[in-house]
Amino acid sequence: MKLYGMLDSLFVRRVAISLHYYGVAFENLPLSVFSDYAAFQRVNPVVKAPTLTLADGTTLMESNLILSYFEAQADAAHQLLPTQPQALAEDLRILGSALAAGEKAVQHIYEHRVRPEEKSHQPWIARVEEQLHAACAAWNGLIAERGWETRKVDQVAITSAVVWRFIQYMLPGVVASTQYPHLQRLTLQMEQLPVFSQYPHD
């Protein structure tokens, strides 16, 4: 089983760490969607990270869909999401805010690092920043309510730590760590786990 994509992608990293907790063996091939475009295209013509190839050659992409595949097969000891509907809805609510924040962070990065400066549109950038902070505020509040300190490692904790580290690493001048203290504390706690060092953002 092979996972294609760079670990500086929050989507690739959340899959890598989640696969560890699912007990799934895999090889990470750190292809870049930019500098390794042609090589990535040979694996997946869409050139989307993460891309995962299963043992039988089936290709999966998009982090939520990849994780859904393994969650559906996991036994109770390895599941990262609850099965009870209300608890699942609560976790999905938090994950929605976390992933929205991650997506807005990626948009912000692309606006400043990919789009030519003369073509950037400041009102759009301001809107992205507003959405980013709105997602972070909702996410931070939900984590505060959740009481994560007493819980086992699950998808909310993994994704929250991965997305928050990505935002802090890539956009420290846009989102300060002190603005959302519950996200910062959760991330620092999760990063003490060896798997987070095994699959580092940088």
N, C-alpha and C positions, 0 to 999 in steps of 0.2 A: 504494500500500500504506500502510495507516494503523495505527499502534500506539497504542492507547488505554490511558491510565493515567498516574499520577504517578510521576516518577522517584524519589520518596522511598520507593517500594515496591521492595524488593530484587528482586522477581520481574519487574517492568517494566524495571528498570535492567539486569538481566542479559540480558534479551532485546534491549534497545536496543544494548548494547555488542556482543553476539554478532552481531547483524545487520550491524553495521559490519564485523566480521571476515569474515562470509560474503560481503561485497560486495553486500549487498542495500540498495537505496534505500528509504527509508520516511519517513513524516511522523509525528512524535509529537504526539498530541493529549492534553494533560495533564488528563484528566477525573478527578475524585475520586469514589471509590465512596461517599463520604459527602456532600459538599457539592454534587456534580453528579449525584446519584443518578438523577434523572428523565432527564437528558440521556444518561447512560450506559445507562440501561435501553432507550432507543430504539435504541442500537447493539447491545446484547446484553442480553436480558431477564434473564439471570442476574446481571448487574452484577458481573462478575469481571474484575479486573485481574491480568495483562495480557489484553487482547483485541486480536487482530490481524485486520484485514480484508485479504484478498488482492485482487489486481487484478480478479479475476472476481467479487468480492463474497462469496466464501466467508469465513466467520468462524471463526477458531481462538481457543482460550483455553487457559490453563494453560501456564506457561512451559516445562516439560519437553516438552510435546507440540508447542508452537510450534517449539522448537529442534530437536526430532527431525525435523520436516518439512524444515527447511533443511539439517540435517546430511545427510539422505538424498540431497539434490540437490547437495551441495557437491563440487567437484573436490578432488583431493588437496591442492592448495595452500591451500584454504580450509577444509578439515575441522578441526574443533575437538576431535574425539575420535578415538582410534586405532581401526583396523579389526581388528587382531589380537586374538583373544578374551581372552588373558591380560592384555594391556595395557589393553584396554577394561574388563575386570572391575576392575582396579586403580584406574582413573580413576573408575569408577562407585562404587566403595567410598568414595573420598574425597568425591565429590559427595554421596553419601548422608549422610555426617556433616555436611557443610557445610549442606545444605538442611534437615536435621533441626534444626541449631542455629538457622537462620533461622526455621523454623516455630515453634520454642519461643520465640524472641525475640518474634515477632508475637503469640503467645498471651499472653506476659507483658505486652506493651503493652496489649492489649485488656482484660486483667484490671484494669489500673490506670487506663485512660483511657476505656473504653467501659462496662464493667460498673459500676453504682452501688456506692459504697463499702460500703453496708450489706448488699449481696448478695455481696461477695467472700468467698472461702473460703480462709483462710490455708494449710491443708494442701495444697490444690490448687496454690496459688502456689508453695509450697516444692517440690512435686514438679516443677513446670515448670522452676524454677530448677535443680534437681538434674539434670534431663534436658538442659537447656541446657549446663551445665558438662560433663556427660559427653560430649556431642556435640563441644564445643569441644576437650576434651582429646584425644579420638580423632582429630579433624581436624588439630589441631596436630601430633600425633605423626606422622601420615601425611605431612603436608607436609614435616616434618623429614627423613623417610626418602626422600622423592621426589627431592631434589636439584633443586628448581625453578629455581634460579639459572641453570642451563645450558639450560633448555628454551625453546621458542618459546611465544608466547601461545597458550593453549588454553582449553578450557572449564573445566578445574580452576582455572587461574589467574584467569580472569574471574570465575567464580562465587565463589571464595574471597575475592577482593578486594571484590566487591560485598557479599557477606553480612557479612564482617567489618566493613566500614565502616558498614553499617546497624546492627549490634550496638553498635559504638562510639559512633555518633551518637545512638542511641535509648536505650541501656541502659548508659551509662558507669559507673553506680554499682553495677551488677550484675555486669558482666564487665569487668575492668580490662585495658587493653592489655598491661600487663606480665605478665599471667598466662599468655598464650599468645604468646610472642615470635616464633615462626616465622610465625604468621598475620599479626602486625603487620608484620614485615619484608617479607613477600610483598606485602601491601596497599600499603605505602609505595612499593615498587618499581613496582607496576602503576599506581599513581596518578600516576606521572611521565609516563605515556603520554597524548598529547593527547585521545584518545577518552574517557578518564575525566573530563576537564574539559569535554568537549563534552556529555556526559550526566552531570552531577553529581547526587549524592544530594540535595543541598539546592537 
